[in-house]
Amino acid sequence: MLRSLAVLALAGLLAGCGLAETGAAAAAGGVSKAEEARQAKQTEARIQQQIDAANAQAQQQRRAAEAASQ
């Protein structure tokens, strides 16, 4: 009985000082960081595709200009 009262008192103190909220916030923050990392990888892939497309277009324009100059 005394042990369960001590556990309840400790839980009340921890909840009162915000330690329980800190743990929940850290867990939510970890999920957010994982989502941010996933979105960053998607953005990086999309930008790389745009760069590749721009390079291919520039190469085609060079070839067309070289062919026109001959």
N, C-alpha and C positions, 0 to 999 in steps of 0.2 A: 504494500500500500504506500509506504513511504517512498519507494523507488518510483512508482508511477506518478506520485505527486511531484517528485523532483524532475521527472521527464517532462511533465506538463508545464512546470514552472520554467524550465529551460526553453521549451518550445515557445512559450509566451514571450520570454525575453528576446529570443532570436527574431521572432516575428515583429516585436516592437522596435528593434533597432534596424530593421530592414535587411537583415542578412538573407532571409528567405527570398525577398524580392530581388536581391542582387544575384542569387543563383538562377532565378527564373530569367532575369534580364540577360545574364551571360549565356544561357542556353539559347534564348531567342536571338541574341547577337551572333552566336555561332552559325545559326541557320541563315541569318541575313548575310554574313560574310561569304558563306558558301554560295548563296544565290548571286551575290555581286561578282564572285569569281567566275561563275558560269556565264553570266551576262557579258563579262569582260572578254572571255574566250570567244563568245559568239561575235562580239563587236570586232575583235581582232581578225577573225576569219572573214567577216564581211568586208572589212577594209582591205585585207590582202587580196580578196577577189577583185575589188575595185581597182587596186593597183595593177594587178595582172591584166585586167581588161584594158586599162589605159596604156600599158606597155605594148600590148598586142595591137591596139589601134595606132599607136605611134609608129610601130614597126611597119604596119601596112601603109601608112602615109609616106614613110621614107621610101619604101619600095615603089610606090606609085610615083613619087617625085623623081626617083632615079630612072624609072622607065620612061617618064615623060621627057626627061632631059637628054635621052639618047637618041 
